[in-house]
Amino acid sequence: MDASTAQPRWLTGLLIWATLCLFSNGQSALDASGLPLAIRVPNANTAPPPPGGISFVDMIDNLRGKSGQGYYVEMAVGSPPQKLNILVDTGSSNFAVGAAAHPFLRRYYHRSLSSSYRDLGRSVYVAYSQGPNIAAITQSDRFFINGSNWEGILGLAYADIARPDETLEPFFDSLVRQTPVPNFFSLQLCGAGFTQNYSLGSATVGGSMIIGGVDPSLYVGELWYTPIRREWYYEVIIVRIEVNGQDLNMDCKETEQFPSGFWLGEQLVCWQAGTTPWHIFPVISLYLMSENRNQSFRISILPQQYLRPVEDVASAQEDCYKFAVSQSSTGTVMGAVIMEGFYVVFDREKKRIGFAVSTCHVHDEFRTASVEGPFHGVDLEDCGYNIPQTDESTLMTIAYIMAGICALFMLPLCLMVCQWRFARCIHPHGDFADDISLLK
């Protein structure tokens, strides 16, 4: 599920930070704020049936997108409803939609045509939005992606990273507060190892987002849960990393900040179409702390997940890929690279993230994506990575020290001025004139 820099915010995932992108199609039900909501009926075996008066719609196979450009869902916004494709991002907390013409947008939200639109007059500086809870994007810089087919972004993270500050209530918080929807959602992303469709000129991917429920038909085996360490991004703890079964022997705190060389994927690699040698690339395994603080479980990531097809440069004769793991200044971001092999449950109510093997997981004749455990350890909670932060009290101490140094330099000058004023009051002006004439 995030780390974004000046690049577009479609790279999302589970920030172990966790950041992630997705999207949903279908009819809609209006919430108290007038925003239509698309909600899947929770599975009867995992959640209580929806209460009366709430309209749910099926959300199986509601996600669409393009490889490397995120997953989006169609939502109806405003009154009367205006349909927009919205990128879903678990690495941010603001809901922002395109509200002005842009070369990369097929459509956008027309504020003047919506009776429920209100301009609160608040300006927010985020990399992609301007406005309050549901922001209207009137200006953007390298945000929209040509041909991506989405016109806005829905942040599903916590209020702690909302802009302008944490007092802004994120969309999912509002949904849970205003409706009986349970405080969790789950996703299945089915984009890894897609087959490019050159006749259509694009390669689409799909998946499912279930709001308020867990659907056992979307995963196989057991769900393994790891606790959410801090409620800002969906932060969890990685305790170990293996490549083809070989431990990298890194201090568990350092697994949150891989060496820069590990992330380099600046060049493409191409093979003749249909001949990609997946078997020569290693399986990457991440060990996550389980709910039992002295145990962990392992998720195995295949090369079909971390080598991403590059649609724009590939041809009918070649398949081209790039390494899809990039550097982040805020920790390790588990995005679509990992999500596309697993069914992931964001259990906000119990403060935990669940992983299971997806029914659309990637595999070849020798290897398959997997979730296995338990593995025993000691004090795994101590592996949590703390982002270096400058303490405000430290800054205040430095400020006081600098002020003291300035005062020491100013004190002699002040004494000299006072002495001069005192002498001027005692001696007549003529005496000063005589003294000055002697210096000529």
C-alpha positions as CSV (number, residue, x, y, z in Angstrom):
1,M,0.0,0.0,0.0
2,D,3.1,4.6,0.1
3,A,5.7,6.8,-0.8
4,S,5.3,9.6,-3.2
5,T,7.7,12.3,-4.2
6,A,7.3,14.6,-7.1
7,Q,6.1,11.6,-9.1
8,P,2.4,10.9,-9.6
9,R,0.6,9.4,-6.5
10,W,-0.6,6.3,-8.2
11,L,2.1,4.2,-6.6
12,T,0.3,3.1,-3.4
13,G,0.6,0.3,-0.9
14,L,0.6,-1.1,2.6
15,L,3.0,1.1,4.4
16,I,5.0,-0.9,6.7
17,W,4.2,1.6,6.0
18,A,1.3,0.5,3.7
19,T,-0.1,2.2,0.7
20,L,-2.4,1.0,-2.0
21,C,-4.4,2.0,-5.1
22,L,-7.8,0.7,-6.1
23,F,-11.2,1.6,-7.6
24,S,-14.9,0.3,-7.9
25,N,-17.7,0.2,-10.5
26,G,-21.4,-0.1,-9.9
27,Q,-24.5,1.7,-8.6
28,S,-24.5,3.9,-5.6
29,A,-26.2,4.7,-2.4
30,L,-26.2,8.3,-0.9
31,D,-24.7,8.9,2.5
32,A,-25.8,11.7,4.8
33,S,-23.5,14.2,3.1
34,G,-25.0,13.6,-0.3
35,L,-22.0,11.6,-1.6
36,P,-23.1,8.4,-3.4
37,L,-21.3,5.3,-2.0
38,A,-20.6,2.0,-3.6
39,I,-20.7,-0.8,-1.0
40,R,-20.5,-4.5,-1.2
41,V,-22.7,-6.6,1.1
42,P,-20.5,-8.1,3.8
43,N,-20.3,-11.9,3.6
44,A,-22.7,-13.6,6.0
45,N,-20.0,-15.8,7.5
46,T,-17.7,-12.9,8.4
47,A,-19.9,-9.9,9.2
48,P,-23.4,-9.1,10.3
49,P,-26.0,-8.6,7.5
50,P,-26.5,-5.0,6.4
51,P,-29.1,-3.1,8.6
52,G,-32.3,-2.0,7.1
53,G,-32.5,1.2,5.2
54,I,-28.9,0.9,3.7
55,S,-28.6,0.0,0.1
56,F,-25.6,-2.1,-0.9
57,V,-24.3,-3.1,-4.3
58,D,-22.1,-6.0,-5.4
59,M,-18.5,-5.0,-5.5
60,I,-17.0,-8.2,-6.8
61,D,-14.8,-7.4,-9.8
62,N,-15.3,-3.7,-9.4
63,L,-11.7,-2.6,-9.9
64,R,-10.1,-1.6,-13.2
65,G,-6.9,0.0,-14.2
66,K,-3.7,-0.3,-16.1
67,S,-0.5,-1.9,-15.1
68,G,1.6,0.4,-13.0
69,Q,-1.1,3.1,-13.0
70,G,-3.3,2.0,-10.1
71,Y,-6.7,0.6,-9.6
72,Y,-9.8,2.8,-9.7
73,V,-13.6,2.6,-9.1
74,E,-16.4,4.5,-10.6
75,M,-18.2,6.7,-8.1
76,A,-21.2,9.1,-8.4
77,V,-20.3,12.5,-6.9
78,G,-22.7,15.5,-6.3
79,S,-26.3,16.2,-6.9
80,P,-27.3,15.3,-9.6
81,P,-24.7,12.5,-9.6
82,Q,-21.7,12.9,-11.8
83,K,-19.8,9.7,-12.5
84,L,-16.0,9.8,-12.1
85,N,-13.3,7.2,-12.0
86,I,-11.5,7.5,-8.6
87,L,-8.1,6.1,-7.8
88,V,-8.2,4.5,-4.3
89,D,-5.1,5.1,-2.2
90,T,-4.4,3.7,1.2
91,G,-1.3,5.9,1.5
92,S,-3.2,9.2,1.8
93,S,-6.3,10.6,3.5
94,N,-7.8,13.3,1.3
95,F,-10.6,12.8,-1.2
96,A,-9.9,15.0,-4.3
97,V,-11.5,15.0,-7.7
98,G,-10.6,16.8,-10.9
99,A,-12.7,19.9,-11.2
100,A,-11.2,21.7,-14.2
101,A,-10.3,20.7,-17.7
102,H,-7.0,18.9,-18.1
103,P,-5.3,17.4,-21.2
104,F,-5.2,14.0,-19.5
105,L,-8.8,14.0,-18.3
106,R,-11.7,12.6,-20.3
107,R,-14.2,14.1,-17.8
108,Y,-14.2,16.1,-14.6
109,Y,-16.5,17.3,-11.8
110,H,-18.5,20.3,-12.8
111,R,-19.0,22.3,-9.6
112,S,-21.5,24.7,-11.1
113,L,-23.9,21.8,-12.0
114,S,-24.0,20.3,-8.5
115,S,-26.5,21.6,-6.0
116,S,-24.7,19.9,-3.1
117,Y,-21.3,21.6,-3.8
118,R,-20.2,24.2,-1.2
119,D,-17.0,26.1,-1.4
120,L,-15.7,26.4,2.2
121,G,-12.9,28.8,1.2
122,R,-10.1,26.7,2.7
123,S,-6.9,26.3,0.7
124,V,-4.9,23.1,1.3
125,Y,-1.4,22.4,-0.1
126,V,-1.1,18.7,-0.9
127,A,0.7,17.3,-3.9
128,Y,-2.6,16.9,-5.6
129,S,-5.5,18.8,-4.0
130,Q,-7.0,22.0,-3.0
131,G,-10.0,22.3,-0.7
132,P,-11.7,20.6,2.3
133,N,-13.0,17.0,2.9
134,I,-13.9,16.4,-0.8
135,A,-11.4,18.6,-2.6
136,A,-11.8,20.1,-6.1
137,I,-8.5,19.8,-8.1
138,T,-8.3,23.0,-10.1
139,Q,-4.6,23.0,-10.5
140,S,-2.1,20.1,-10.5
141,D,1.5,19.4,-11.2
142,R,2.4,15.9,-12.6
143,F,-0.5,14.3,-10.9
144,F,-2.8,13.0,-13.6
145,I,-1.5,10.3,-16.0
146,N,-2.1,10.3,-19.7
147,G,-4.4,7.4,-20.5
148,S,-4.8,6.2,-17.0
149,N,-8.6,6.7,-17.1
150,W,-9.1,8.1,-13.6
151,E,-10.1,11.6,-12.6
152,G,-9.6,11.8,-8.8
153,I,-8.1,10.1,-5.7
154,L,-9.7,8.6,-2.6
155,G,-7.4,8.5,0.4
156,L,-8.3,5.7,2.8
157,A,-5.6,6.2,5.4
158,Y,-6.0,7.8,8.9
159,A,-6.6,11.5,9.8
160,D,-3.1,11.9,11.1
161,I,-1.8,12.4,7.6
162,A,-4.8,14.4,6.3
163,R,-4.3,17.9,4.9
164,P,-4.4,20.7,6.0
165,D,-4.3,18.9,9.4
166,E,-5.7,16.0,11.4
167,T,-8.9,17.8,12.1
168,L,-10.1,17.0,8.6
169,E,-12.2,13.8,8.7
170,P,-11.2,11.3,6.0
171,F,-13.8,9.7,3.8
172,F,-13.8,6.3,5.4
173,D,-14.0,7.8,8.9
174,S,-17.1,9.7,7.7
175,L,-18.6,6.6,6.1
176,V,-18.2,4.6,9.3
177,R,-19.6,7.4,11.5
178,Q,-22.6,8.2,9.3
179,T,-23.6,4.6,8.4
180,P,-23.7,1.2,10.0
181,V,-20.8,0.0,7.8
182,P,-18.2,-1.9,9.8
183,N,-14.8,-0.3,10.2
184,F,-12.8,-2.4,7.8
185,F,-12.4,-3.2,4.1
186,S,-10.5,-5.7,2.0
187,L,-9.1,-5.9,-1.5
188,Q,-8.1,-8.3,-4.1
189,L,-5.9,-7.0,-7.0
190,C,-5.6,-9.2,-10.0
191,G,-3.1,-7.4,-12.2
192,A,0.2,-9.3,-12.0
193,G,1.4,-11.2,-15.1
194,F,-1.3,-9.7,-17.3
195,T,-1.5,-10.4,-21.0
196,Q,-1.1,-7.3,-23.1
197,N,-3.9,-6.7,-25.6
198,Y,-2.3,-4.8,-28.4
199,S,-5.5,-5.0,-30.5
200,L,-7.2,-2.8,-27.9
201,G,-4.1,-0.6,-27.5
202,S,-4.1,-1.1,-23.7
203,A,-3.6,-3.7,-21.0
204,T,-6.3,-3.5,-18.3
205,V,-6.2,-5.1,-14.9
206,G,-9.0,-5.7,-12.4
207,G,-9.9,-6.8,-8.9
208,S,-12.3,-6.4,-6.1
209,M,-12.7,-4.0,-3.1
210,I,-15.1,-5.1,-0.4
211,I,-16.2,-2.4,2.1
212,G,-17.3,-3.6,5.5
213,G,-16.7,-7.3,4.9
214,V,-14.4,-10.2,4.0
215,D,-15.3,-12.5,1.2
216,P,-13.9,-16.0,1.5
217,S,-14.4,-16.6,-2.2
218,L,-11.6,-14.2,-2.9
219,Y,-8.8,-16.1,-1.1
220,V,-7.6,-19.6,-0.3
221,G,-6.1,-20.9,2.9
222,E,-5.9,-19.0,6.2
223,L,-5.8,-15.2,6.9
224,W,-2.7,-14.2,8.8
225,Y,-2.9,-10.9,10.7
226,T,-0.2,-8.4,11.6
227,P,-1.0,-5.5,14.0
228,I,-1.1,-1.9,12.8
229,R,1.8,-0.3,14.6
230,R,0.7,3.3,14.2
231,E,-2.5,4.8,12.8
232,W,-1.3,7.3,10.1
233,Y,-0.4,5.2,7.1
234,Y,-1.2,1.5,7.6
235,E,2.1,0.8,9.3
236,V,3.2,-2.8,10.1
237,I,6.5,-4.3,11.1
238,I,8.8,-6.3,8.8
239,V,11.2,-8.5,10.9
240,R,13.1,-10.3,8.2
241,I,13.8,-10.4,4.4
242,E,14.9,-13.4,2.3
243,V,15.8,-13.7,-1.3
244,N,15.4,-17.2,-2.7
245,G,15.4,-18.5,0.9
246,Q,18.7,-16.7,1.8
247,D,18.4,-14.3,4.7
248,L,19.8,-10.8,3.9
249,N,21.1,-10.8,7.5
250,M,20.0,-7.2,8.0
251,D,19.2,-5.8,11.5
252,C,15.4,-6.0,11.6
253,K,15.2,-2.2,12.1
254,E,17.1,-1.7,8.9
255,T,14.7,-3.7,6.8
256,E,12.5,-0.6,6.8
257,Q,15.2,1.3,4.9
258,F,16.7,-0.9,2.2
259,P,20.2,0.1,0.9
260,S,19.8,2.3,-2.1
261,G,21.3,-0.2,-4.5
262,F,18.5,-2.6,-3.7
263,W,16.0,-0.3,-5.2
264,L,17.7,0.6,-8.5
265,G,15.5,-0.2,-11.5
266,E,16.4,2.6,-13.9
267,Q,16.6,0.5,-17.0
268,L,14.2,-1.8,-18.8
269,V,14.8,-5.4,-19.8
270,C,13.0,-7.0,-22.8
271,W,12.5,-10.5,-24.1
272,Q,10.8,-12.0,-27.1
273,A,7.1,-12.1,-26.5
274,G,6.1,-15.1,-24.4
275,T,9.7,-16.1,-23.5
276,T,10.3,-14.2,-20.2
277,P,12.6,-16.4,-18.1
278,W,10.8,-16.0,-14.8
279,H,12.7,-19.0,-13.3
280,I,16.0,-17.0,-13.3
281,F,14.6,-14.4,-10.9
282,P,14.5,-15.0,-7.1
283,V,11.5,-15.2,-4.8
284,I,11.5,-12.4,-2.2
285,S,10.1,-13.3,1.2
286,L,9.0,-10.8,3.8
287,Y,8.4,-11.8,7.4
288,L,5.8,-9.8,9.2
289,M,5.2,-9.7,13.0
290,S,2.0,-11.6,13.8
291,E,-0.6,-10.7,16.5
292,N,1.5,-12.9,18.9
293,R,4.4,-10.5,19.3
294,N,6.9,-13.4,19.5
295,Q,5.8,-14.9,16.2
296,S,5.9,-13.9,12.5
297,F,4.5,-15.2,9.2
298,R,6.0,-15.1,5.7
299,I,4.6,-13.8,2.5
300,S,6.5,-14.9,-0.7
301,I,6.6,-12.5,-3.7
302,L,7.2,-13.9,-7.1
303,P,9.1,-12.1,-9.9
304,Q,5.8,-11.8,-11.8
305,Q,4.9,-9.3,-9.1
306,Y,8.0,-7.3,-8.7
307,L,8.9,-7.1,-12.4
308,R,6.2,-4.8,-13.9
309,P,5.3,-4.8,-17.6
310,V,6.0,-1.5,-19.3
311,E,3.1,-1.0,-21.8
312,D,4.3,2.2,-23.6
313,V,7.5,0.7,-25.0
314,A,6.6,-2.9,-25.5
315,S,5.5,-4.3,-28.8
316,A,3.8,-7.4,-30.2
317,Q,7.2,-8.9,-30.6
318,E,8.7,-8.0,-27.2
319,D,7.7,-8.0,-23.5
320,C,9.5,-5.3,-21.5
321,Y,9.7,-5.0,-17.7
322,K,11.1,-2.7,-15.0
323,F,12.0,-3.4,-11.4
324,A,8.9,-2.1,-9.6
325,V,10.3,-1.5,-6.1
326,S,11.4,2.1,-5.5
327,Q,13.1,4.1,-2.8
328,S,11.1,5.9,-0.1
329,S,12.0,8.3,2.6
330,T,9.2,7.2,4.9
331,G,9.9,3.4,5.2
332,T,9.2,0.4,3.0
333,V,6.0,0.7,1.0
334,M,4.2,-2.5,0.1
335,G,2.1,-1.5,-2.8
336,A,0.5,-3.3,-5.8
337,V,3.8,-5.2,-6.2
338,I,2.8,-7.2,-3.1
339,M,-0.9,-6.8,-3.1
340,E,-1.4,-8.5,-6.5
341,G,-0.5,-11.9,-5.0
342,F,-2.7,-11.7,-1.9
343,Y,-6.1,-10.9,-0.5
344,V,-5.6,-8.1,2.1
345,V,-7.9,-7.1,4.9
346,F,-7.7,-3.7,6.5
347,D,-9.3,-4.4,9.9
348,R,-9.3,-0.8,11.3
349,E,-11.6,-1.9,14.1
350,K,-9.1,-4.4,15.6
351,K,-6.1,-2.4,14.3
352,R,-4.6,-5.2,12.2
353,I,-3.9,-6.1,8.5
354,G,-4.7,-9.6,7.2
355,F,-3.0,-11.5,4.4
356,A,-4.1,-14.6,2.5
357,V,-3.3,-16.1,-0.9
358,S,-5.6,-14.5,-3.5
359,T,-7.6,-16.7,-5.8
360,C,-6.0,-14.8,-8.7
361,H,-2.4,-15.1,-7.3
362,V,0.5,-15.5,-9.6
363,H,2.3,-18.8,-10.1
364,D,4.4,-20.8,-12.5
365,E,5.2,-24.5,-12.9
366,F,7.7,-24.3,-10.0
367,R,6.6,-21.5,-7.6
368,T,3.6,-19.8,-6.3
369,A,2.7,-16.9,-4.0
370,S,2.2,-18.0,-0.4
371,V,1.5,-17.0,3.1
372,E,3.0,-19.3,5.7
373,G,3.7,-19.4,9.4
374,P,4.1,-19.2,12.3
375,F,7.8,-18.6,12.8
376,H,9.1,-18.0,16.3
377,G,11.2,-15.1,17.4
378,V,11.9,-12.9,20.5
379,D,10.7,-9.3,21.0
380,L,9.7,-8.8,17.4
381,E,7.9,-5.6,18.3
382,D,11.3,-4.0,18.9
383,C,11.9,-4.2,15.1
384,G,9.6,-1.3,14.5
385,Y,11.3,1.5,12.5
386,N,11.1,5.0,14.0
387,I,11.4,7.7,11.4
388,P,14.1,10.2,12.5
389,Q,12.3,13.4,13.6
390,T,13.6,16.7,14.9
391,D,12.1,17.2,18.3
392,E,10.4,20.6,18.8
393,S,11.9,20.9,22.2
394,T,15.4,20.5,20.7
395,L,14.7,23.3,18.3
396,M,13.6,25.5,21.1
397,T,16.7,24.7,23.0
398,I,18.9,25.7,20.0
399,A,16.9,28.9,19.6
400,Y,17.5,29.9,23.3
401,I,21.2,29.2,22.9
402,M,21.4,31.3,19.8
403,A,19.5,34.1,21.6
404,G,21.9,33.9,24.5
405,I,25.0,34.2,22.2
406,C,23.4,37.2,20.5
407,A,22.8,38.8,24.0
408,L,26.4,38.3,25.0
409,F,27.6,40.1,21.8
410,M,25.1,42.9,22.3
411,L,25.9,43.5,26.0
412,P,29.2,45.3,25.4
413,L,27.7,47.5,22.7
414,C,24.8,48.4,25.1
415,L,27.3,49.3,27.8
416,M,29.3,51.5,25.5
417,V,26.1,53.4,24.4
418,C,25.0,53.9,28.0
419,Q,28.4,55.2,28.9
420,W,28.4,57.6,26.0
421,R,24.9,58.9,27.0
422,F,26.0,59.3,30.6
423,A,29.1,61.3,29.6
424,R,27.0,63.5,27.3
425,C,24.7,64.3,30.2
426,I,27.5,65.3,32.5
427,H,29.7,67.4,30.2
428,P,28.6,70.6,28.4
429,H,28.4,70.6,24.7
430,G,31.4,72.9,24.4
431,D,33.7,70.5,26.1
432,F,32.7,67.9,23.5
433,A,33.5,70.4,20.7
434,D,37.0,71.2,22.2
435,D,37.8,67.5,22.5
436,I,36.7,66.8,19.0
437,S,38.9,69.7,17.7
438,L,42.0,68.2,19.3
439,L,41.5,65.1,17.0
440,K,41.7,67.1,13.8
